[in-house]
Amino acid sequence: MAGDLILRRLGALDLDLAAKLHGEAFAPFAERAWTRQDVAELLASPGVTGWLAQSGESAIGLALCRIAADEAELLTIAVVPVRQRRGVGRALLEGAIGHARAAGARSLFLEVAADNRAALALYRQAAFQSIGERKAYYRRGLGPAADAVVMRLTLTYGG
């Protein structure tokens, strides 16, 4: 990964860009890409924060996280295909984990497609544990729906 990667807060002026990034990252998998309105509604929801990953002038990834009481949920990490497996997703995940810890969350939850091996490996390397599954959760156009693996990372240590 290039050393010029920066993470910055996702703002109202980034809605079109965020929808485009999400669509590019999940085009092979998602039945419907997130729209500008989808991203706007998420960002307007209580406790939701987003980040853009940039390399030079190019936006190459995004993450959205929701904090509610002492729990956090990673809503998405999306990285453009040409930059996947180069540390961008890991940087976004580390940013979301740090944000959740700073906000006082005790656990961070996420759902990931059971057939998304790269994402599962990333989350397992970060010490997320599988705690359940949702059958046929992710619709895939005309193909069969994919199961979701529900994962949790414990953010607090000790008693």
Z-matrix of the N, CA and C atoms (Angstrom, degrees):
N
C 1 1.444
C 2 1.514 1 108.45
N 3 1.323 2 115.44 1 143.20
C 4 1.453 3 120.70 2 178.90
C 5 1.509 4 110.17 3 -66.71
N 6 1.317 5 116.17 4 146.87
C 7 1.446 6 121.22 5 -179.17
C 8 1.517 7 113.12 6 -75.69
N 9 1.317 8 117.75 7 -1.75
C 10 1.467 9 120.02 8 -177.40
C 11 1.521 10 112.96 9 -94.45
N 12 1.315 11 118.35 10 15.82
C 13 1.459 12 121.43 11 -179.51
C 14 1.523 13 110.18 12 -70.90
N 15 1.326 14 116.30 13 129.66
C 16 1.461 15 121.12 14 173.74
C 17 1.522 16 108.22 15 -129.11
N 18 1.321 17 115.74 16 149.68
C 19 1.455 18 122.18 17 172.72
C 20 1.514 19 107.23 18 -109.25
N 21 1.319 20 116.55 19 134.80
C 22 1.456 21 120.37 20 175.79
C 23 1.518 22 108.68 21 -137.60
N 24 1.322 23 115.11 22 157.73
C 25 1.461 24 120.52 23 -179.02
C 26 1.518 25 110.76 24 -62.92
N 27 1.301 26 115.20 25 140.44
C 28 1.455 27 123.08 26 175.22
C 29 1.522 28 107.59 27 -81.98
N 30 1.324 29 116.70 28 127.08
C 31 1.455 30 120.63 29 -177.90
C 32 1.515 31 112.63 30 -123.49
N 33 1.311 32 115.32 31 -179.83
C 34 1.463 33 121.83 32 -177.06
C 35 1.522 34 112.50 33 -60.05
N 36 1.320 35 118.14 34 -29.31
C 37 1.465 36 120.88 35 179.88
C 38 1.527 37 112.36 36 -77.24
N 39 1.329 38 117.35 37 -7.16
C 40 1.463 39 122.55 38 -176.68
C 41 1.524 40 114.09 39 -102.05
N 42 1.322 41 118.28 40 6.45
C 43 1.466 42 120.69 41 -171.72
C 44 1.520 43 113.07 42 -61.57
N 45 1.330 44 117.93 43 -45.76
C 46 1.465 45 120.13 44 179.20
C 47 1.529 46 110.61 45 -63.29
N 48 1.313 47 115.68 46 -44.12
C 49 1.459 48 120.96 47 179.68
C 50 1.527 49 110.91 48 -61.99
N 51 1.319 50 117.35 49 -43.17
C 52 1.464 51 121.12 50 179.74
C 53 1.526 52 111.27 51 -62.69
N 54 1.324 53 117.48 52 -43.49
C 55 1.467 54 120.91 53 178.21
C 56 1.526 55 110.56 54 -63.22
N 57 1.326 56 116.63 55 -40.48
C 58 1.475 57 120.90 56 179.03
C 59 1.536 58 110.42 57 -63.74
N 60 1.332 59 116.64 58 -45.96
C 61 1.464 60 120.67 59 179.25
C 62 1.527 61 111.39 60 -60.84
N 63 1.319 62 115.92 61 -45.11
C 64 1.462 63 119.39 62 -179.69
C 65 1.527 64 110.49 63 -62.07
N 66 1.323 65 116.39 64 -43.52
C 67 1.457 66 120.34 65 178.75
C 68 1.519 67 112.80 66 -61.20
N 69 1.328 68 116.94 67 -43.47
C 70 1.467 69 120.70 68 178.99
C 71 1.523 70 111.25 69 -63.55
N 72 1.313 71 116.27 70 -43.35
C 73 1.463 72 120.41 71 -176.33
C 74 1.521 73 112.72 72 -67.62
N 75 1.332 74 116.94 73 -35.49
C 76 1.460 75 119.93 74 -174.45
C 77 1.525 76 113.63 75 -110.48
N 78 1.317 77 118.18 76 10.62
C 79 1.471 78 121.59 77 -177.99
C 80 1.528 79 113.34 78 -51.08
N 81 1.329 80 119.26 79 -43.38
C 82 1.464 81 117.98 80 -178.81
C 83 1.525 82 113.97 81 -71.14
N 84 1.328 83 117.13 82 -14.39
C 85 1.458 84 120.39 83 -170.11
C 86 1.520 85 114.58 84 -114.27
N 87 1.303 86 117.18 85 -43.68
C 88 1.466 87 120.27 86 -170.43
C 89 1.519 88 112.12 87 -79.06
N 90 1.313 89 115.30 88 143.24
C 91 1.458 90 120.97 89 175.09
C 92 1.527 91 109.95 90 -70.97
N 93 1.328 92 115.62 91 -35.87
C 94 1.459 93 121.26 92 -178.89
C 95 1.518 94 108.89 93 -142.38
N 96 1.325 95 115.60 94 128.10
C 97 1.464 96 119.96 95 178.46
C 98 1.522 97 109.86 96 -73.61
N 99 1.328 98 116.54 97 152.96
C 100 1.446 99 121.00 98 174.05
C 101 1.520 100 109.37 99 -65.60
N 102 1.298 101 116.04 100 140.33
C 103 1.457 102 121.84 101 177.27
C 104 1.523 103 109.95 102 -96.98
N 105 1.314 104 114.78 103 171.37
C 106 1.463 105 121.07 104 174.45
C 107 1.536 106 109.22 105 -55.57
N 108 1.335 107 115.83 106 -43.16
C 109 1.467 108 120.77 107 -179.47
C 110 1.527 109 111.74 108 -63.87
N 111 1.333 110 116.88 109 -40.52
C 112 1.467 111 120.49 110 177.47
C 113 1.529 112 110.68 111 -57.76
N 114 1.325 113 115.78 112 -47.77
C 115 1.463 114 120.56 113 -179.05
C 116 1.527 115 110.12 114 -65.19
N 117 1.333 116 116.75 115 -42.30
C 118 1.472 117 120.87 116 179.70
C 119 1.525 118 110.58 117 -60.47
N 120 1.326 119 117.19 118 -44.20
C 121 1.467 120 120.49 119 -179.49
C 122 1.522 121 111.65 120 -65.34
N 123 1.332 122 116.40 121 -39.75
C 124 1.462 123 119.08 122 177.32
C 125 1.524 124 110.99 123 -63.39
N 126 1.331 125 116.32 124 -48.05
C 127 1.471 126 119.54 125 -179.03
C 128 1.526 127 112.76 126 -62.98
N 129 1.331 128 116.28 127 -28.54
C 130 1.465 129 120.42 128 179.18
C 131 1.528 130 112.18 129 -81.26
N 132 1.314 131 117.41 130 -10.50
C 133 1.470 132 121.29 131 -179.67
C 134 1.525 133 110.25 132 -72.61
N 135 1.318 134 116.88 133 146.27
C 136 1.463 135 120.04 134 178.92
C 137 1.530 136 111.60 135 -57.70
N 138 1.316 137 116.06 136 133.77
C 139 1.460 138 121.85 137 174.37
C 140 1.515 139 116.40 138 80.71
N 141 1.330 140 118.87 139 2.85
C 142 1.465 141 120.61 140 -177.12
C 143 1.527 142 110.18 141 -94.10
N 144 1.327 143 114.61 142 131.99
C 145 1.457 144 122.76 143 175.90
C 146 1.522 145 107.63 144 -130.31
N 147 1.319 146 115.96 145 144.73
C 148 1.451 147 121.04 146 178.07
C 149 1.510 148 111.47 147 -129.93
N 150 1.334 149 115.20 148 157.22
C 151 1.462 150 122.40 149 178.04
C 152 1.516 151 109.60 150 -135.10
N 153 1.318 152 115.40 151 147.49
C 154 1.456 153 122.79 152 170.34
C 155 1.520 154 108.05 153 -108.18
N 156 1.308 155 116.23 154 139.45
C 157 1.467 156 121.73 155 170.93
C 158 1.519 157 106.27 156 -99.29
N 159 1.325 158 116.15 157 128.74
C 160 1.454 159 120.96 158 -179.78
C 161 1.515 160 110.18 159 -125.43
N 162 1.321 161 114.55 160 143.90
C 163 1.449 162 122.59 161 172.09
C 164 1.518 163 105.59 162 -124.24
N 165 1.303 164 116.15 163 110.73
C 166 1.461 165 119.56 164 -172.99
C 167 1.518 166 108.76 165 62.69
N 168 1.305 167 116.76 166 -127.62
C 169 1.470 168 121.51 167 179.34
C 170 1.520 169 112.64 168 -90.46
N 171 1.339 170 117.48 169 -4.32
C 172 1.465 171 121.46 170 -174.00
C 173 1.519 172 112.59 171 -95.49
N 174 1.315 173 116.59 172 129.19
C 175 1.462 174 121.86 173 170.91
C 176 1.520 175 107.17 174 -82.23
N 177 1.333 176 116.32 175 126.00
C 178 1.461 177 119.54 176 -173.40
C 179 1.527 178 113.56 177 -123.53
N 180 1.321 179 117.29 178 -2.71
C 181 1.459 180 119.15 179 178.84
C 182 1.512 181 111.58 180 -171.24
N 183 1.316 182 114.88 181 165.91
C 184 1.448 183 120.55 182 176.36
C 185 1.511 184 110.33 183 -150.52
N 186 1.323 185 114.98 184 159.54
C 187 1.463 186 122.20 185 174.85
C 188 1.518 187 107.62 186 -143.03
N 189 1.323 188 115.69 187 146.57
C 190 1.459 189 122.92 188 174.41
C 191 1.520 190 108.00 189 -130.36
N 192 1.324 191 115.10 190 137.38
C 193 1.463 192 121.78 191 -177.71
C 194 1.519 193 108.79 192 -137.09
N 195 1.329 194 116.20 193 142.40
C 196 1.466 195 121.37 194 177.38
C 197 1.528 196 108.64 195 -119.18
N 198 1.338 197 115.57 196 133.09
C 199 1.458 198 121.99 197 175.67
C 200 1.519 199 107.55 198 -111.02
N 201 1.319 200 116.74 199 129.54
C 202 1.468 201 122.22 200 175.62
C 203 1.524 202 107.15 201 -139.00
N 204 1.319 203 115.57 202 114.84
C 205 1.468 204 122.18 203 -177.10
C 206 1.525 205 108.57 204 56.35
N 207 1.332 206 118.25 205 -121.15
C 208 1.459 207 119.70 206 -178.22
C 209 1.530 208 112.68 207 -105.47
N 210 1.333 209 116.16 208 22.23
C 211 1.463 210 120.98 209 176.82
C 212 1.523 211 110.14 210 -124.10
N 213 1.321 212 114.88 211 149.84
C 214 1.456 213 121.49 212 176.40
C 215 1.522 214 108.38 213 -128.41
N 216 1.315 215 114.94 214 152.41
C 217 1.460 216 121.03 215 177.04
C 218 1.520 217 108.27 216 -131.44
N 219 1.317 218 116.18 217 127.66
C 220 1.454 219 121.39 218 173.16
C 221 1.525 220 106.38 219 -82.71
N 222 1.312 221 116.93 220 109.95
C 223 1.462 222 121.59 221 -175.85
C 224 1.517 223 111.98 222 -77.54
N 225 1.321 224 116.38 223 -38.12
C 226 1.463 225 120.21 224 177.25
C 227 1.514 226 110.44 225 -165.72
N 228 1.303 227 114.45 226 150.52
C 229 1.463 228 123.66 227 160.76
C 230 1.512 229 104.27 228 -129.53
N 231 1.310 230 116.14 229 126.99
C 232 1.461 231 121.59 230 -179.33
C 233 1.526 232 108.48 231 -133.34
N 234 1.318 233 115.99 232 129.19
C 235 1.458 234 122.41 233 178.84
C 236 1.524 235 107.73 234 -128.68
N 237 1.340 236 116.64 235 133.73
C 238 1.466 237 119.58 236 179.87
C 239 1.526 238 108.96 237 -58.19
N 240 1.336 239 117.43 238 142.74
C 241 1.462 240 120.85 239 -173.19
C 242 1.530 241 115.23 240 -52.17
N 243 1.323 242 118.29 241 -40.21
C 244 1.468 243 119.31 242 -176.30
C 245 1.528 244 112.73 243 -69.61
N 246 1.322 245 118.31 244 -12.70
C 247 1.468 246 121.70 245 179.49
C 248 1.526 247 113.08 246 -112.42
N 249 1.324 248 117.28 247 5.35
C 250 1.458 249 120.10 248 178.93
C 251 1.525 250 110.10 249 -70.72
N 252 1.321 251 114.74 250 150.99
C 253 1.472 252 123.41 251 179.85
C 254 1.527 253 112.40 252 64.72
N 255 1.339 254 115.52 253 31.54
C 256 1.465 255 120.85 254 177.93
C 257 1.525 256 111.89 255 -128.81
N 258 1.321 257 117.48 256 18.00
C 259 1.453 258 121.38 257 175.06
C 260 1.518 259 115.70 258 94.80
N 261 1.325 260 117.56 259 -4.26
C 262 1.463 261 120.19 260 -179.18
C 263 1.527 262 110.07 261 -68.29
N 264 1.316 263 117.06 262 -47.69
C 265 1.459 264 121.24 263 178.53
C 266 1.515 265 111.36 264 -60.48
N 267 1.325 266 117.01 265 -39.86
C 268 1.468 267 121.22 266 178.71
C 269 1.526 268 110.29 267 -63.68
N 270 1.332 269 117.88 268 -42.05
C 271 1.466 270 121.11 269 178.78
C 272 1.528 271 110.70 270 -63.81
N 273 1.324 272 116.73 271 -42.06
C 274 1.466 273 120.19 272 177.71
C 275 1.524 274 111.04 273 -65.04
N 276 1.328 275 116.79 274 -41.97
C 277 1.464 276 120.91 275 178.60
C 278 1.532 277 110.62 276 -63.27
N 279 1.322 278 117.41 277 -44.62
C 280 1.462 279 120.49 278 178.71
C 281 1.526 280 110.96 279 -62.04
N 282 1.333 281 117.14 280 -37.88
C 283 1.456 282 120.40 281 176.37
C 284 1.512 283 112.06 282 -63.52
N 285 1.336 284 117.04 283 -42.70
C 286 1.465 285 121.22 284 179.32
C 287 1.529 286 110.74 285 -66.56
N 288 1.330 287 117.38 286 -40.47
C 289 1.468 288 121.08 287 178.48
C 290 1.523 289 109.93 288 -63.23
N 291 1.310 290 116.82 289 -45.43
C 292 1.460 291 120.66 290 179.04
C 293 1.521 292 111.71 291 -62.08
N 294 1.310 293 116.67 292 -41.70
C 295 1.462 294 121.48 293 178.32
C 296 1.530 295 110.42 294 -62.82
N 297 1.326 296 116.78 295 -45.23
C 298 1.466 297 120.77 296 -179.25
C 299 1.530 298 110.77 297 -63.09
N 300 1.325 299 116.92 298 -43.60
C 301 1.471 300 120.24 299 178.16
C 302 1.525 301 110.72 300 -61.75
N 303 1.329 302 116.55 301 -45.87
C 304 1.468 303 120.86 302 -178.40
C 305 1.526 304 111.53 303 -63.08
N 306 1.340 305 116.53 304 -29.65
C 307 1.464 306 120.98 305 179.68
C 308 1.526 307 112.10 306 -82.64
N 309 1.329 308 117.73 307 -2.94
C 310 1.450 309 121.67 308 177.59
C 311 1.516 310 115.33 309 89.96
N 312 1.343 311 117.22 310 12.23
C 313 1.467 312 119.66 311 178.01
C 314 1.524 313 109.79 312 -68.62
N 315 1.311 314 115.42 313 140.98
C 316 1.464 315 121.33 314 178.14
C 317 1.527 316 111.83 315 -93.34
N 318 1.338 317 116.14 316 -24.33
C 319 1.462 318 121.55 317 -179.47
C 320 1.518 319 109.19 318 -142.09
N 321 1.336 320 115.33 319 149.43
C 322 1.461 321 122.52 320 174.46
C 323 1.523 322 107.19 321 -121.82
N 324 1.320 323 116.39 322 123.46
C 325 1.461 324 122.66 323 -178.41
C 326 1.520 325 110.29 324 -108.60
N 327 1.317 326 115.66 325 157.25
C 328 1.461 327 121.68 326 173.22
C 329 1.513 328 109.11 327 -158.41
N 330 1.322 329 114.26 328 164.40
C 331 1.458 330 121.99 329 171.85
C 332 1.515 331 106.91 330 -124.81
N 333 1.319 332 116.37 331 138.79
C 334 1.459 333 121.72 332 -178.64
C 335 1.524 334 108.32 333 -140.42
N 336 1.314 335 115.82 334 143.41
C 337 1.464 336 119.92 335 178.93
C 338 1.523 337 109.82 336 -61.41
N 339 1.318 338 115.71 337 133.92
C 340 1.457 339 121.27 338 -177.07
C 341 1.518 340 112.68 339 -62.10
N 342 1.329 341 117.75 340 -21.61
C 343 1.461 342 120.63 341 179.77
C 344 1.531 343 112.96 342 -97.43
N 345 1.311 344 117.78 343 6.72
C 346 1.471 345 121.91 344 178.67
C 347 1.527 346 108.15 345 -92.44
N 348 1.320 347 115.73 346 80.39
C 349 1.463 348 121.85 347 -172.59
C 350 1.530 349 112.68 348 -62.01
N 351 1.325 350 117.03 349 -39.25
C 352 1.463 351 119.74 350 -178.80
C 353 1.526 352 110.61 351 -63.98
N 354 1.325 353 117.14 352 -44.50
C 355 1.467 354 120.46 353 179.71
C 356 1.522 355 110.83 354 -66.99
N 357 1.315 356 117.26 355 -42.36
C 358 1.469 357 119.89 356 177.88
C 359 1.524 358 110.58 357 -59.08
N 360 1.332 359 117.15 358 -42.50
C 361 1.469 360 120.48 359 178.89
C 362 1.524 361 110.73 360 -63.42
N 363 1.338 362 117.53 361 -42.53
C 364 1.460 363 121.73 362 178.22
C 365 1.524 364 110.73 363 -58.72
N 366 1.322 365 116.67 364 -48.14
C 367 1.456 366 120.56 365 -177.25
C 368 1.528 367 111.58 366 -68.30
N 369 1.298 368 117.02 367 -38.95
C 370 1.471 369 119.36 368 178.54
C 371 1.526 370 110.80 369 -66.54
N 372 1.327 371 117.69 370 -38.64
C 373 1.469 372 120.78 371 176.70
C 374 1.526 373 111.21 372 -62.55
N 375 1.323 374 116.77 373 -28.23
C 376 1.466 375 121.30 374 179.10
C 377 1.532 376 111.72 375 -87.56
N 378 1.321 377 117.57 376 7.88
C 379 1.470 378 125.22 377 175.65
C 380 1.528 379 114.22 378 79.57
N 381 1.327 380 118.77 379 18.43
C 382 1.460 381 120.38 380 171.55
C 383 1.523 382 108.26 381 -69.22
N 384 1.320 383 115.40 382 145.03
C 385 1.466 384 122.61 383 178.40
C 386 1.528 385 109.27 384 -115.34
N 387 1.321 386 116.73 385 138.74
C 388 1.470 387 120.96 386 174.39
C 389 1.519 388 108.60 387 -71.17
N 390 1.340 389 116.25 388 130.19
C 391 1.463 390 119.64 389 -179.23
C 392 1.527 391 112.39 390 -124.37
N 393 1.322 392 117.35 391 -2.28
C 394 1.453 393 119.43 392 179.28
C 395 1.512 394 110.78 393 173.87
N 396 1.327 395 114.36 394 -175.86
C 397 1.460 396 119.41 395 177.55
C 398 1.522 397 109.66 396 -147.95
N 399 1.308 398 114.20 397 156.95
C 400 1.463 399 122.21 398 175.04
C 401 1.530 400 106.08 399 -121.95
N 402 1.309 401 115.63 400 114.08
C 403 1.465 402 120.93 401 -177.73
C 404 1.528 403 110.80 402 -67.89
N 405 1.319 404 115.78 403 136.36
C 406 1.475 405 123.38 404 174.61
C 407 1.535 406 111.88 405 50.13
N 408 1.308 407 116.58 406 43.33
C 409 1.467 408 122.57 407 -174.26
C 410 1.531 409 112.73 408 -78.54
N 411 1.328 410 116.81 409 -42.00
C 412 1.467 411 121.03 410 -176.83
C 413 1.530 412 110.02 411 -98.26
N 414 1.315 413 115.89 412 114.79
C 415 1.465 414 120.51 413 177.49
C 416 1.513 415 108.65 414 -75.52
N 417 1.324 416 115.93 415 143.04
C 418 1.458 417 121.52 416 -176.15
C 419 1.522 418 110.73 417 -129.34
N 420 1.319 419 117.35 418 61.15
C 421 1.456 420 120.21 419 178.96
C 422 1.508 421 111.05 420 59.16
N 423 1.322 422 116.47 421 -127.05
C 424 1.455 423 121.06 422 -179.40
C 425 1.523 424 112.89 423 -84.64
N 426 1.346 425 116.51 424 -11.57
C 427 1.456 426 120.25 425 -179.31
C 428 1.516 427 111.69 426 -81.36
N 429 1.328 428 115.44 427 177.59
C 430 1.470 429 119.06 428 179.40
C 431 1.524 430 110.94 429 -68.54
N 432 1.308 431 116.20 430 147.97
C 433 1.462 432 121.60 431 177.27
C 434 1.527 433 109.16 432 -71.36
N 435 1.325 434 115.72 433 149.54
C 436 1.464 435 121.00 434 179.27
C 437 1.525 436 109.54 435 -98.94
N 438 1.318 437 114.95 436 145.19
C 439 1.454 438 120.36 437 174.12
C 440 1.527 439 109.64 438 -71.44
N 441 1.315 440 117.11 439 154.61
C 442 1.456 441 122.82 440 173.62
C 443 1.521 442 108.87 441 -108.29
N 444 1.316 443 115.76 442 138.92
C 445 1.455 444 122.28 443 171.66
C 446 1.525 445 106.14 444 -97.06
N 447 1.325 446 116.94 445 126.08
C 448 1.457 447 122.18 446 176.46
C 449 1.525 448 106.71 447 -92.50
N 450 1.338 449 115.84 448 128.79
C 451 1.457 450 120.89 449 -175.67
C 452 1.523 451 110.14 450 -128.12
N 453 1.342 452 115.00 451 154.75
C 454 1.465 453 120.94 452 178.66
C 455 1.516 454 109.49 453 -138.20
N 456 1.326 455 114.38 454 140.02
C 457 1.461 456 122.03 455 171.59
C 458 1.518 457 107.14 456 -115.77
N 459 1.322 458 116.86 457 124.30
C 460 1.464 459 121.21 458 175.57
C 461 1.515 460 107.85 459 -79.55
N 462 1.328 461 116.02 460 125.76
C 463 1.468 462 121.31 461 -174.46
C 464 1.518 463 112.81 462 -100.25
N 465 1.319 464 117.84 463 -11.27
C 466 1.455 465 120.77 464 -179.97
C 467 1.514 466 108.75 465 -110.95
N 468 1.311 467 115.36 466 152.55
C 469 1.449 468 120.78 467 -177.91
C 470 1.510 469 109.25 468 -128.57
N 471 1.309 470 115.75 469 145.94
C 472 1.457 471 120.05 470 179.22
C 473 1.502 472 111.87 471 80.08
N 474 1.332 473 117.49 472 -166.26
C 475 1.445 474 122.88 473 -174.96
C 476 1.442 475 111.35 474 -93.07
